[in-house]
Amino acid sequence: MYRGLITATVLAASITGASAATLDTVKQRGTLVCGVSTGFAGFSAPDSQGNFKGLDVDYCRALAAGVLGDPTKVRYVALTAQNRFTALQSGEIDVLYRNSTQTYLRGTTLGLRQGPVNFYDGQGFVVKKDLGVKELKDLKGATVCVAQGTTHEVTLGDYGRANGIDWKPLVFDRVDTMYQTFFGGRCDAMTQDASALAGAVATAAPKAEDYVVLPQTISKEPLGPFTRNGDEGWSDIITWLHYGLVEAEELGVTQANADEMAKSQVPAIQRLLGASGDLGSRLGLDNKWLVAAIKAGGNYGEIFERNVGKASPLKLERGLNATWSKGGLMYAIPFK
Ligand SMILES: N[C@@H](CCC(=O)N[C@@H](CS)C(=O)NCC(=O)O)C(=O)O
């Protein structure tokens, strides 16, 4: 009891220390420290040279460009599902961009803020095609590989109990071991975010065409950034970065034309790109911060297509991640 109290006090003290204006810390350091995954193709994974690539990584780059004027001024910290939130609470990282699902409990109990969703996902299943599985109830009695410390571990149990499917979870604390085990044939199915399954099949499967991601999903997995409570200024920057990238897509501002578009006569484009309205300064940033952010990796649509869309090995549809005007959920709050 006494020891628990000391630990809690030390943790609370370190959270307070870490919540001093993150923007100032980042500017003084000259580098953004971004928490990402240890390896999740399409979102954040090191390439053959060890450089992190992916949708989440492009958010880190856009943020560094917007805040520091240089998308390369990022130090990536690879985090597992288990240690990601502690790394943010303790101040080891400035922001977490790591395919992390937003939930009520994570939002209310961790001392963290949940930023706007940058990828709407759902928990899916992958199986070997020759197993002949067509729907989830065909997985009765199946061994299912699942990662520890994720939303999936809990949802798998809940769904099985509610629907009378007695699947047997095989739980892994390391995702690389989970992939090796599944593709080695030890589990009948593997479950995680449907996007992650597409990435795993595209990059880790011995023969991608032998596997199928089932069309059903069993949960909503809204993925987005996390920041610390008590630093509204920094959380606002994370929020408006996402809306800026979506607004850029809606207005046709791209990586290639951002400088040119800054001279546009369209008031909404002028405000977004800092030609009028002084919006950046209200966040403690340069008024043209979003020009720099968009030039780092493009607008939301460009980031999506390059990393996880048709131009990528994952080949995902835009679906819910299309802009609202095209039937999706990506909708930017107006810049005015
Ligand atoms: N979105 C889920 C799952 C996120 C997650 O950690 N997924 C694992 C695979 S199931 C992953 O990306 N692992 C890569 C890594 O650990 O670096 C959550 O927030 O709990």
The ligand as an ORCA input file, in Angstrom:
! r2SCAN-3c Opt
* xyz 0 1
  N      -5.253     -0.266    -32.417
  C      -4.996     -1.251    -31.397
  C      -3.827     -2.153    -31.734
  C      -2.567     -1.453    -31.945
  C      -1.363     -2.397    -31.988
  O      -0.505     -2.283    -31.127
  N      -1.281     -3.286    -32.961
  C      -0.138     -4.163    -33.028
  C      -0.457     -5.371    -33.795
  S      -1.903     -6.153    -33.188
  C       0.976     -3.435    -33.687
  O       0.779     -2.509    -34.411
  N       2.163     -3.841    -33.437
  C       3.323     -3.222    -34.002
  C       4.291     -2.955    -32.909
  O       4.110     -3.459    -31.793
  O       5.188     -2.182    -33.164
  C      -4.786     -0.601    -30.052
  O      -4.642      0.629    -29.992
  O      -4.761     -1.304    -29.045
*
